[in-house]
Amino acid sequence: MSTASVDISYDLIDGIYDVLYGNVIYELETIPVYKSVPKTPASVYVLIGEVLGSEDGTKDGFLYFGTVQVIVVDESAHCADRKQSQGILGVVRGLLKATKPVTFTCGSRTLVVFSHESLVPVTEYADNSVIRNRLIDIYNYVLE
Amino acid sequence: MAKINGTLMCIISGSDKLLHIDNCTLNVNVNLPDASTKESSGWAEHINGQRDWEITFDGKYDETGTGITPDEILAAIIARSADTAMKFTTDGATGAAGWTGNGTYRNLSLAANMETPATFSGSIKGNGALAAIA
């Protein structure tokens, strides 16, 4: 455990990115993974979203816990079909949680717990009839 | 009024601090045997009997660190180790303030719930007097 309080957000984002980048392959296509959305994003991508959290630990060291979002965004269709985005989400989950107790490397930090909490599906309709499907997967983390 | 941050309060066993603790409690009791008689006018009366004390603690399980780890406490219980001088102190560095007495590790529990950090809890039973650290 760290003896000084720090911000672990980017360590966690980097850790998730390293697991997913280049490995999210759906129907023979590699899906881009972003830490932040570029000006001209792909029509289908995975975005590592917000890290929310607090600190815990012991009398001697800090432990950090909270939630992180991993979002599948699909703007490729003109209908609200989620089949593709759900398929991609399945690939993402398999990479992040290949087995029940698995955790991954987050820089110099130890990821103690990484578990799926909930899924929030969002469908947005724009005036130009473009539809954006967002599947927001929320994971719990405990990091030291 | 001066308040004390509970983070500062810790347990020292011999010269080593108990590690990875997030909560510790000192309990001090005195037994109060009933001394009521027919002359007590219907009021319960007692005398001051035996005193005892105990320290309980819990924390996040970790095998590492320089000090007393949960594994070392477990080993001490299994070995039925002799008492050590315990301090319940606000001064983790020197143990210069608080309370002290000889104590024995009485129990240790390790808990491992799914998808949460493993925890431990235990207690130290006082063996003899508890005294303020001068």
Chai-1 contact restraints between the chains, C-beta under 6 A:
chainA,res_idxA,chainB,res_idxB,connection_type,confidence,min_distance_angstrom,max_distance_angstrom,comment,restraint_id
A,T58,B,H20,contact,1.0,0.0,6.0,A-B,restraint_1
A,T58,B,I21,contact,1.0,0.0,6.0,A-B,restraint_2
A,T58,B,D22,contact,1.0,0.0,6.0,A-B,restraint_3
A,T58,B,G59,contact,1.0,0.0,6.0,A-B,restraint_4
A,T58,B,K60,contact,1.0,0.0,6.0,A-B,restraint_5
A,K59,B,T7,contact,1.0,0.0,6.0,A-B,restraint_6
A,K59,B,C10,contact,1.0,0.0,6.0,A-B,restraint_7
A,K59,B,I21,contact,1.0,0.0,6.0,A-B,restraint_8
A,V112,B,P117,contact,1.0,0.0,6.0,A-B,restraint_9
A,V113,B,E115,contact,1.0,0.0,6.0,A-B,restraint_10
A,S115,B,E115,contact,1.0,0.0,6.0,A-B,restraint_11
A,V142,B,P117,contact,1.0,0.0,6.0,A-B,restraint_12
